[in-house]
């Protein structure tokens, strides 16, 4: 009975900030902005905020969608948000932990974006964004792990080399290590299957690279893109 919602109307902006900071210090997972946003998007929180109820949109049937579609929509919504706010490409984000989320939590993430960008409350709009961003729900995840084989099989040898070299640099940046020498010294001696195996190994190590759109951005970021 009772709680912070009973006191909010009497608190100043700075008192609310202090309260949030204090709670985050006790529950450090709240320092992750993306996680915090999924918490805010919980139906119980939205109800307390007295947000207007809408009918006739994606939110009416989002809970009936399969996991692959939810994941694709979540990635599309995240990229749409970044584009709308001109945040550019960010290392880190939903792709870092989406495989650990329950379907209900992915729904909460999407609903948060819908509340911020009402135009996303449409499966047609989401499908258009998935097409625009190159997000294919059939190539993102599989019950047994990442599905990258079909993605890689479409590549030329130069493209395979690009992705392999980019994944190596991504690994080094993630671990904050600087080494002389590396894959570029011997990649020409590897077969296509060996290069694919190297890429798959990195994808398994960094699950966010399961998102082909993000992986393509990583390749462009490190300037290893070849046709």
C-alpha positions as CSV (number, residue, x, y, z in Angstrom):
1,X,0.0,0.0,0.0
2,X,1.3,3.4,-0.9
3,X,4.6,4.1,-2.6
4,X,6.5,6.7,-4.7
5,X,3.4,7.2,-6.9
6,X,1.6,8.7,-3.9
7,X,4.4,11.3,-3.4
8,X,5.4,12.1,-7.0
9,X,3.0,15.0,-7.4
10,X,4.5,16.7,-4.4
11,X,8.2,16.2,-5.4
12,X,10.3,18.7,-7.4
13,X,12.2,17.6,-10.5
14,X,15.4,17.4,-8.6
15,X,13.9,15.3,-5.8
16,X,12.7,12.9,-8.5
17,X,16.2,12.8,-10.1
18,X,17.7,12.1,-6.6
19,X,15.2,9.3,-6.1
20,X,16.0,7.7,-9.4
21,X,19.7,8.0,-8.8
22,X,19.4,6.4,-5.4
23,X,17.3,3.5,-6.8
24,X,19.9,2.9,-9.6
25,X,22.7,2.7,-7.0
26,X,20.7,-0.1,-5.3
27,X,19.8,-1.9,-8.5
28,X,22.8,-1.3,-10.9
29,X,21.0,-2.9,-13.8
30,X,19.1,0.3,-14.1
31,X,22.2,2.1,-15.2
32,X,21.6,0.3,-18.5
33,X,19.4,2.8,-20.3
34,X,17.9,0.1,-22.6
35,X,17.0,-2.1,-19.7
36,X,15.5,0.8,-17.8
37,X,13.4,1.6,-20.8
38,X,11.9,-1.9,-20.8
39,X,11.1,-1.5,-17.1
40,X,9.3,1.8,-17.8
41,X,7.3,0.2,-20.6
42,X,5.7,-2.4,-18.3
43,X,1.9,-2.3,-18.5
44,X,1.7,-1.6,-14.7
45,X,3.9,1.5,-15.1
46,X,2.1,2.8,-18.1
47,X,-1.2,2.4,-16.2
48,X,0.2,4.5,-13.4
49,X,1.2,7.2,-15.9
50,X,-2.4,7.3,-17.1
51,X,-1.3,7.1,-20.8
52,X,-4.3,7.3,-23.1
53,X,-5.6,3.9,-24.3
54,X,-5.6,3.3,-28.1
55,X,-7.4,0.7,-30.1
56,X,-6.8,-0.8,-33.5
57,X,-3.0,-1.1,-33.8
58,X,0.0,-3.4,-33.5
59,X,-0.4,-3.2,-29.7
60,X,-3.8,-5.1,-29.9
61,X,-2.2,-8.3,-31.2
62,X,1.6,-8.0,-30.6
63,X,1.4,-10.7,-27.9
64,X,0.3,-13.2,-30.6
65,X,3.5,-12.7,-32.8
66,X,6.2,-15.3,-32.9
67,X,9.6,-14.7,-31.4
68,X,11.4,-14.1,-34.7
69,X,9.0,-11.4,-35.7
70,X,9.2,-9.8,-32.3
71,X,13.0,-9.7,-32.5
72,X,12.9,-8.2,-36.0
73,X,10.4,-5.6,-34.9
74,X,12.4,-4.7,-31.8
75,X,15.6,-4.2,-33.9
76,X,13.6,-2.1,-36.5
77,X,12.1,0.1,-33.7
78,X,15.5,0.6,-32.1
79,X,17.1,1.7,-35.4
80,X,14.1,3.9,-36.2
81,X,14.6,5.5,-32.8
82,X,18.3,6.1,-33.4
83,X,17.6,7.6,-36.8
84,X,14.8,9.8,-35.5
85,X,17.1,11.1,-32.7
86,X,20.2,11.3,-34.9
87,X,22.2,9.2,-32.6
88,X,24.0,7.4,-35.4
89,X,25.6,3.9,-35.2
90,X,26.2,2.8,-31.6
91,X,28.2,-0.2,-30.5
92,X,26.1,-1.8,-27.8
93,X,22.3,-1.8,-27.5
94,X,19.4,-4.2,-27.7
95,X,21.4,-6.6,-29.9
96,X,23.8,-7.2,-26.9
97,X,21.2,-8.9,-24.8
98,X,18.0,-9.6,-26.8
99,X,18.7,-13.3,-26.8
100,X,18.4,-13.3,-23.0
101,X,15.0,-11.6,-23.0
102,X,11.6,-13.3,-22.7
103,X,9.1,-12.6,-25.4
104,X,7.1,-10.5,-22.9
105,X,10.2,-8.4,-22.3
106,X,10.7,-7.9,-26.0
107,X,7.1,-6.8,-26.3
108,X,7.7,-4.3,-23.6
109,X,10.7,-2.8,-25.4
110,X,8.6,-2.5,-28.6
111,X,5.7,-0.9,-26.7
112,X,8.0,1.6,-25.2
113,X,9.1,2.7,-28.7
114,X,5.5,2.7,-29.9
115,X,4.6,5.1,-27.0
116,X,7.5,7.3,-28.1
117,X,6.9,7.0,-31.8
118,X,3.1,6.3,-32.3
119,X,3.6,5.8,-36.1
120,X,5.3,2.4,-35.2
121,X,1.9,1.1,-34.0
122,X,1.4,-0.8,-37.3
123,X,2.7,-4.1,-38.5
124,X,2.7,-2.6,-42.0
125,X,5.1,0.2,-40.8
126,X,7.2,-2.3,-39.0
127,X,7.5,-4.6,-42.0
128,X,8.5,-1.6,-44.2
129,X,11.2,-0.7,-41.7
130,X,12.5,-4.3,-41.6
131,X,12.7,-4.1,-45.4
132,X,14.4,-0.7,-45.3
133,X,17.0,-1.7,-42.7
134,X,17.6,-5.2,-44.2
135,X,16.3,-7.0,-41.2
136,X,15.2,-10.6,-42.2
137,X,13.4,-12.4,-39.3
138,X,14.3,-15.7,-40.9
139,X,18.0,-15.1,-40.8
140,X,18.4,-13.6,-37.3
141,X,18.0,-16.5,-34.9
142,X,17.5,-20.2,-34.6
143,X,16.7,-22.4,-31.7
144,X,20.2,-23.8,-31.8
145,X,22.0,-20.5,-32.2
146,X,22.8,-18.0,-34.9
147,X,21.8,-18.7,-38.5
148,X,24.6,-17.2,-40.6
149,X,25.3,-19.9,-43.1
150,X,22.8,-18.8,-45.7
151,X,23.9,-15.2,-45.1
152,X,27.5,-16.0,-45.8
153,X,26.9,-18.4,-48.7
154,X,25.6,-15.4,-50.7
155,X,28.9,-13.5,-50.4
156,X,31.8,-13.3,-52.8
157,X,35.3,-14.1,-51.5
158,X,36.1,-10.4,-51.1
159,X,33.0,-9.9,-49.0
160,X,33.8,-12.9,-46.8
161,X,37.3,-11.4,-46.2
162,X,35.7,-8.0,-45.3
163,X,33.4,-9.6,-42.7
164,X,36.1,-11.7,-41.2
165,X,38.5,-8.7,-40.9
166,X,35.8,-6.5,-39.5
167,X,34.8,-9.1,-36.9
168,X,38.5,-9.4,-35.9
169,X,38.7,-5.6,-35.4
170,X,35.4,-5.6,-33.5
171,X,36.7,-8.3,-31.2
172,X,39.9,-6.3,-30.5
173,X,38.0,-3.1,-29.9
174,X,35.6,-4.9,-27.6
175,X,38.5,-6.3,-25.6
176,X,40.4,-3.0,-25.9
177,X,43.6,-4.7,-27.2
178,X,46.0,-3.5,-29.8
179,X,48.1,-6.2,-31.5
180,X,50.6,-6.2,-34.3
181,X,49.7,-8.7,-37.0
182,X,46.5,-10.7,-37.3
183,X,44.1,-12.3,-39.7
184,X,45.1,-10.0,-42.5
185,X,48.5,-11.6,-42.5
186,X,47.2,-15.1,-43.5
187,X,43.6,-14.7,-44.6
188,X,44.7,-15.2,-48.3
189,X,45.9,-18.7,-47.4
190,X,42.4,-19.7,-46.0
191,X,39.7,-21.5,-47.9
192,X,36.2,-20.0,-48.1
193,X,35.0,-22.5,-45.6
194,X,37.8,-21.6,-43.2
195,X,36.9,-17.9,-43.5
196,X,33.2,-18.6,-42.9
197,X,34.2,-20.7,-39.8
198,X,36.2,-17.7,-38.5
199,X,33.2,-15.4,-38.9
200,X,30.8,-17.9,-37.3
201,X,33.2,-18.2,-34.3
202,X,33.1,-14.4,-33.8
203,X,29.3,-14.3,-34.2
204,X,29.0,-16.9,-31.5
205,X,31.4,-14.9,-29.3
206,X,29.5,-11.6,-30.0
207,X,25.8,-12.5,-30.4
208,X,24.9,-8.9,-31.5
209,X,26.6,-9.7,-34.9
210,X,23.7,-12.1,-35.5
211,X,21.9,-9.0,-36.8
212,X,23.0,-8.8,-40.4
213,X,22.2,-5.1,-40.5
214,X,24.4,-4.3,-37.5
215,X,27.2,-6.6,-38.9
216,X,27.1,-4.6,-42.2
217,X,27.5,-1.4,-40.3
218,X,30.5,-2.9,-38.4
219,X,32.1,-3.7,-41.8
220,X,31.5,-0.1,-43.0
221,X,32.8,1.3,-39.7
222,X,36.1,-0.4,-40.0
223,X,36.5,0.4,-43.6
224,X,36.9,-3.3,-44.7
225,X,33.9,-3.3,-47.1
226,X,34.8,-5.0,-50.4
227,X,32.4,-6.1,-53.2
